[in-house]
């Protein structure tokens, strides 16, 4: 999940609640393609809520600053 967040959260910055829901569905679809079950993902969040984890990652994401 951490790798997925690193790869996908920058594209979600500024997303609304519906977009976070779509991102959650995308995470599960991407995981399924790799043979990873949803239960494994939920366990990895620590909270059991994949949606809340993605939403928190989007809200707290800070874009890297560009060099001057």
C-alpha positions as CSV (number, residue, x, y, z in Angstrom):
1,X,0.0,0.0,0.0
2,X,2.8,2.4,0.8
3,X,4.3,2.0,-2.7
4,X,0.9,2.6,-4.2
5,X,0.4,5.7,-2.2
6,X,3.8,7.1,-3.2
7,X,3.0,6.4,-6.9
8,X,-0.6,7.7,-6.8
9,X,-1.2,10.4,-4.2
10,X,0.6,13.2,-6.0
11,X,-2.0,12.9,-8.7
12,X,-4.8,13.1,-6.2
13,X,-3.7,16.3,-4.4
14,X,-6.7,18.6,-4.3
15,X,-9.1,15.7,-4.9
16,X,-12.5,15.7,-3.4
17,X,-14.2,13.0,-1.4
18,X,-15.5,11.3,-4.5
19,X,-12.0,11.2,-6.0
20,X,-10.7,9.5,-2.9
21,X,-13.4,6.9,-3.2
22,X,-12.4,6.3,-6.8
23,X,-8.8,6.0,-5.7
24,X,-9.7,3.4,-3.1
25,X,-11.4,1.4,-5.9
26,X,-8.4,1.8,-8.1
27,X,-6.1,0.6,-5.3
28,X,-8.2,-2.6,-4.8
29,X,-8.3,-3.2,-8.6
30,X,-4.5,-2.7,-8.9
31,X,-3.9,-5.0,-5.9
32,X,-6.2,-7.7,-7.4
33,X,-4.1,-7.6,-10.6
34,X,-1.1,-8.4,-8.4
35,X,-2.9,-11.2,-6.5
36,X,-3.2,-9.1,-3.3
37,X,-6.4,-9.5,-1.4
38,X,-8.3,-6.6,0.0
39,X,-8.0,-8.0,3.5
40,X,-4.2,-7.8,3.3
41,X,-4.5,-4.1,2.3
42,X,-6.9,-3.3,5.1
43,X,-4.5,-4.9,7.6
44,X,-1.6,-2.8,6.3
45,X,-3.4,0.5,7.0
46,X,-3.3,0.0,10.7
47,X,-6.8,1.5,10.9
48,X,-8.6,-1.0,8.8
49,X,-10.0,1.7,6.6
50,X,-8.3,2.0,3.2
51,X,-10.5,5.0,2.3
52,X,-9.5,6.9,5.4
53,X,-5.8,6.1,4.8
54,X,-5.9,7.4,1.2
55,X,-7.9,10.5,2.2
56,X,-5.4,11.3,5.0
57,X,-2.5,10.8,2.6
58,X,-4.0,13.2,0.1
59,X,-4.8,15.8,2.8
60,X,-1.3,15.6,4.4
61,X,0.7,15.3,1.2
62,X,3.3,18.0,0.6
63,X,4.7,18.3,-2.9
64,X,8.5,18.4,-3.1
65,X,9.8,21.9,-3.7
66,X,11.5,22.6,-6.9
67,X,15.1,23.9,-6.8
68,X,15.5,27.6,-7.5
